[in-house]
Amino acid sequence: MEVNFWTDTHAHIHDDEYGRSVDEFISLAYDKNVKRIITIGIDYNDSVKALKTAEQYDNIHAACGMHPEYADKYIREKDYEQFYRLASNKKVVAVGETGLDFYYEENPDEKYQNILFEDMADIAGRLDKPLVIHSRNAAEKTIKILDKVLKKHSNLKGIFHCFDGNMGVVDWIKDKNFYISYAGNLTFKSAENLRQALAVTPIDRLLIETDSPYLSPVPVRGKKNMPANVSYTGEYVAEFLNMPYNILMEQLESNLQKLIKGVE
């Protein structure tokens, strides 16, 4: 497999709060050899926007789901089928982002987060599409729910996006069909825990992302992030792992193709 480009596996470009157009994002990304972007929904309306954006561009795909911060707004009787139908679209390559977040006290109660996360994981299992997992201060509880859903959907697969370095997750994914995605905070001087995790992350379970507009990597830290900047994270990972850039590109593409069937 000859691959000479990067993919940003997690960005939020369909509802840009900084005033850039999608065309501008794509142009700037191409300048940095970033040729594919997955734009991620965080609630139903936002997911609709993500899908509409993806439908306009061959090199943009969407993920549709609901972030745990909105879990108390989720109404199973109405929203489950809406999300299922939306995620069934061929331009939707993943379900999410969704998961658990116990970082802020004001986040929804755990019972609401659990219901939402289980339902999103169930949709992913039914559609055989990967789950985009947001897990913050919640690794053990996240794994517990995933283990529960895996008993029903043994085909369930997914990405721990913007990975926080939890070693329990690194161990857990090794015999599962799950992947770890590192964002720009990997390059921060303070992120030694992430580098320690990267050192033991199986190379065939590795992905990279921006989570733009957040977490711009060095050397553009402090600026508003965009998909073009995933190139800096990719270069950092390659140098950290002592791999040529093109070899890492090929590995990341192989990983993505195994995770997402037929992604263009």
C-alpha positions, 0 to 999 in steps of 0.5 A: 500500500503506497500512501503519501497523505494524512487523514484527520480522523476527528474534526469539527469543521461543519459548524466552524465557530471561527468563520472559515469555510469548508473549502478553505479548510480543505485547501489548507489541509491539502497544502499540508498533505492532509487529504481526508477529514472525518467531521464529527457530530455532537448532537442530532442537529449538529450531526445533520450538518456534519452529514450535509457537509460530507455529502458535498465533498468526496474526501469528507466523511461524517460521524453522527452521534451525541456527546455525553454533555447532552445526555440529559437531552436524549429521549430514547423513544424519539432519538434512538430511531432518528440517530439510527436512520441518520447513521445508516447513510453511506457517508456516515462512517462512524457513530459518535462522538459519544461516551462518558465524561465525569470531568465537570461536576455540571455534566449530566448524571451518570445514569443519563450518560450510561443510557445514551452511551449504550444506545449509541454503541447499540446503533454502531453494533447494528450498523457495523460501523465504528463507535467514536468514543469520548472518555474523560475521567471515565476509563473503567466505566467506559470499558464496563459498558463496552464489555456489556455491549460486546456481549450483544454485538461481538462485531462492535469496534471503535476509536478512543478519540483524543486519548487521555493516556489511560493504560487500562485502555491500552491493555483492553484494546489489544484483543478487541477491535478498537483503536486509539487516536492521539490529538495535538496535545500529544506534542505538549511538553506536559503530556508525558503520560500520553507519550508513555501510552504511545510508546506501548500502543500497538502500531496496528491500533493507532490513529491521529486527529486534530479534534479541531478547533481544539488542541492545536499541536506544537508548533501552532499551539495557542492558535485555533486548530484545523485539519491541516495541523494533523500533519504536525501530530503525524510528524511528531508520532513518526519521529517519536516512533523512529519511523519514516513519515511515509511508513507511518502514513501507510500504517495509519491508512491500513488501520483506518481501512480495517476499522472503516470498510471501504472509506475512500 
